[in-house]
Amino acid sequence: MEHIRKAFDAIATEYDSRREFVIPEFQQFYTTAVWAAESSVPEPVILDIGAGTGLLSSLILQKFPDAHMTLLDISENMLEIARRRFAAGKNITYIVGDYSQGIPPGPYDLVCSALSIHHLTS
């Protein structure tokens, strides 16, 4: 996973601007992910694994504005972009870590991931 961390640290500042051009049906992908996110509580505790710059988290927070969101990513630089995105946000935690080694203890009402779990090898 070290090579993945280095690669994403290197492209963090350009990642969001490139994503729309390399992901087929970009808007539909994210719209569907948010549509599928459900919680029975008004203030869900949400974990975004491989959160990167926080794009999926930002869209889910539009659906659940009172959520407690944890963004977990292997790349410090990607999470730095997320910190800027959520500068005025509340109830947001950032964790630099390799989720292939485990996730932070919950419980969570919702766990999401956009474009990350395909990097897992097993």
N, C-alpha and C positions, 0 to 999 in steps of 0.2 A: 504493500500500500504506500510505501514511501515514494515511489515513482509517481503515483497519482497525486499525492500531496504536493510534490514539487511542481508537477504540471499545472495544477490548479492555482497554486501560489503565483506562478509565472503569468497566467492569463487573467487573473482576477479582475483587473480594471477594464478589460475588454469583453469579459464574459457575457454580460447582459446584452450588449449591442450586437454580438454575433449570434446569440441563441436563436433569434427569430429566423435567421437565414439558414441554419443548419438543422432545424427541427421541422420535419414535415407537419403541416397542420398545427403549428405552434399555438395559435389562439384556441383552437378546439381542444387541444391536449390539456391546457390549463383550465379552461372552462369546465371540461368534463371532470377533472380532478376535484375542483371546488364543488361542483354539483354533487359528487359522490360523497363528499365529507359530511358526515352526520354526527350529531351529538344530542343526547337527551337532556343535557344540562345547559343552562344559559351561559355559564362561565367555564367552558371546558378547559382541561389541562391537555395541551397538545404538544407532541414531540415531532419535529421535522428532522428526519435523518438524512444526512447529506444535503443539508439546507442551503449550502452555497451562499449566494448573495441575498437569499431571503425572498425570492420572487414568489414561490408558492406560498410561503408563510404570509406574505403581504396580502395575497388574494384570499386566503383562508381567514385572515383577520378581518377582512371586509365582511365576510359572512358571519363571523363570531367576534365582534369587536371587543367583547369583555373576556376573551380567552386569556389564559396564561400559556404563553408560547415558549418552548425551548427549541433553539436551533442548534443542532449538532452537526459539525462538519470537521473534516480532517485538515482543511486549509484555513490557517489563520487569516490569510489575505482575503479569502472569500467572505469570511465572517466579518472582517473589517468593513467590507462593502455593505453587508447586512446591518451592521451597527449604524452606519450613516443613513441607510434607508429608514431605520426605525429610531432615529435620533430623538424624536419627540414621543416615542412609544412608551407604554407602560406594560408591566408584567411580561417582559421579554428577557430570557436568559440565553446566553451564548456559551457553548461548550466546544472547545477545540478537542477533537478526539476521533479515534478510529472505531466506528461502530461495529466493525467486524470483530472487535474484541469485546463487544457488549455495549449495551445502552445504559444511560443513567437510570437509576431506580425510579419507578413510577409511584403510584399508578397514573396512567394516562387514559383520558377519555377518547383520544384519537391519536393515531400515529400515521404520519404521512411521509411520502418521499416522491420527488418528481423525477429527477434524472440522475440517480446515483446508484441504486442497488444493482445495476448491470455491471458495476465494477467488481462485485464480489466474485470470488473464484470458487467458492463452495457454499 
